[in-house]
């Protein structure tokens, strides 16, 4: 699909170059020499590939980052930290909707845990208390829209 899309864009722009998307290798944990069973959280390897080691390093330095983002879900706080630091997640909604799927999978949309996630993002993005509150309020608004749509 990526090859077809890049080819279509290249044709539209008049670029005669050949698409090499299909020849690009995606970095996986296995290619980086990380055995899936070598880490305590195999889901991180499945999702983040070789960067799972980075997330595990966060947890080693700060064990609370190994705690769930929302009860009963596989997402952990280190993923919020990672999203803000490495994936350009700039809003709480981005982290809890698009980077994880807490908004859809948690019965309460993760609203009780949203302030903790906002505080984690604040560490990386320099938010003050007022901005954290604004982010939580905006996430609550998004959660309400999602609930209204579902019902």
N, C-alpha and C positions, 0 to 999 in steps of 0.2 A: 504494500500500500504506500509506504514512504517513497519507494523508487518511482512508482507511478505519479505520485504527487509532485516530486521534485522534477521529474521529466516534463510534466504539464506546465509547471512554472517556468522551467528553462525555455520551453517552446514559446510560451507567452511573452517572455522577455527577449526572445530572439537570441538566446545563448545557445550556441551550437555544441557546447561541451557535453560530454557523456556523463550521465548520472553514475556516481560510484557508491551510492547509498547501500546497495546490496553487498558491497565488498567491505563495508565498515564493520569492525568487530565491536560488540558490546562487552564492556568489562564486567565480568561476572566474578563471583567469589572464587570459583574453581580456577578460572584463568589467572587470578591473582595468587593462587596457591592457598586459599583458605578452604579447608574442608568444612562442609556444611555441619557436620556433627562435632566440629571442634569448638563451636561456640554454644553457650547455654541457651541462646534464643535463636533457634534455626529459622524462625519467621523473619528475623532481621536479615539473615543471609539471603533468603528468598526475595525480600523486598529491596534491600540496599546493596546486594552483592558484596564486593570487597569493602565498601564503606561501612559494613556492619561492624568491622573492627573499630572504626571511629566511634560508633555509638556505644559499643561495649567499653571503650576507653572513657567515655563520659560517665557511664554508670560506675566504673571502677573509681573514678575520681569523686563522684557524687552519687552514692547509692540510691538516694531518693529519686534519681532520674530513671531508675528501673521500675518505679511504681506505675501502675496503669494510669492512662490518661482519663479513663472512665471505667468504673467497675464493670467487670464481666467482658470487657473487650480486650483484644490483643495489643492494642496500641499503648506505648509507654511514653512517659514524659520526655525521655531522651529524643524521641522523634520530633517533638515540638521544638526542642532546643536545636536539633539538626536542621529542621525546616527553616528556622529563622537564620541560622548561620550559613547554610550551604545551598538552600534551594530557593532563596529569594522570597520566602513567605514574609510578606510585609504587614499582614493583618491577622488577627486572631481567627477571623472567619476563614481566611485562606488555609490556616493550619488545621482547623477543626472540620472543615468541609472538604477541601480539595486534597490536602496532604494526608490526612486520615479521614475516615468517614464517620467520625463520632456523631455528627449531627443526624445521620441516618440510622446508625446502628444502636445508639444508646436510647433506651426508652424515654429518658428525660433530655435527650439531645446533648448530654454532657454539661448542661447549664450549671449544676452545682460545682463542677470542676473547672469551669471557664476562667475564674479568677486565678487559679493556680497556673493554668496554661498561659494566661496573659502575663503573669509575673515572669514566667520562663522566657517569653518572647521579649519582655521589657529588658531583661539582662543583656540581650544581644542587640536590641534596636534602640535602646536608650529612652524608653517611654517613662514618663513620670506617672505618678498615681492617677492624675486626671486622665491621661491618655489610656491607661489600663482600664479605667472605669468606662471610658468611651468605647473601647474595643469590646469589652464584655457586653455593653448595652447594644452595640451593633450586632454582635453575634446572637444575642437574645432575640433581636428583631428578625434576623435571618432564620433562626429556629422557629419562631412563630409563623413566618411565611411558609416554611416547609410543612409545619403541622397543619396549617390552614389548607394547603394544597392537597395534602394526603386525605384530609377529611372532606 
